[in-house]
Amino acid sequence: MRATPGERRVLGLWTAGWLAVLLVGGLLWLGDLSLQWPVLLVPLVWALVAVRPRREP
């Protein structure tokens, strides 16, 4: 059974959210947030890809 577009969207946003949380935690623990903040663009782009409109097959 294939996932519906809505389920794929939710999974993508959930993944992007957790990725952001883990990256912020890692930056606060090991890094310098003021210097390495561009890393947080990765989950932002991931979320934007997840919410983009898709064509139905």
C-alpha positions in Angstrom: 0.0 0.0 0.0 1.4 3.4 -1.0 1.2 6.4 1.2 -1.2 9.2 0.2 0.2 12.7 -0.6 -1.1 13.9 2.8 0.7 11.2 4.6 3.9 11.9 2.8 3.6 15.6 3.6 3.1 14.9 7.3 6.1 12.5 7.4 8.3 15.0 5.6 7.3 17.8 8.1 7.8 15.4 11.0 11.2 14.5 9.8 12.2 18.1 9.2 11.0 19.1 12.6 13.0 16.4 14.4 16.1 17.2 12.2 15.8 20.8 13.3 15.5 19.8 17.0 18.5 17.5 16.8 20.6 20.0 14.9 19.8 22.8 17.4 20.6 20.5 20.3 23.9 19.4 18.7 24.8 23.0 18.0 24.1 24.1 21.5 26.0 21.2 23.0 29.0 21.0 20.7 29.0 24.0 18.4 28.5 27.7 18.2 25.0 28.6 17.1 26.0 32.2 16.1 28.6 30.8 13.7 27.0 27.6 12.5 23.3 28.7 12.1 23.3 28.1 8.3 23.1 24.4 9.1 19.5 25.1 10.2 18.6 25.8 6.5 18.7 22.1 5.8 15.5 21.3 7.7 13.9 24.5 6.4 14.5 23.4 2.8 13.3 19.8 3.7 10.1 21.3 5.1 9.6 23.4 2.0 10.0 20.4 -0.2 7.6 18.4 1.9 4.8 21.0 1.6 5.2 21.8 -2.1 2.2 20.9 -4.3 2.6 17.6 -6.2 0.9 16.4 -9.3 -1.2 13.3 -9.0 0.0 10.4 -11.1 
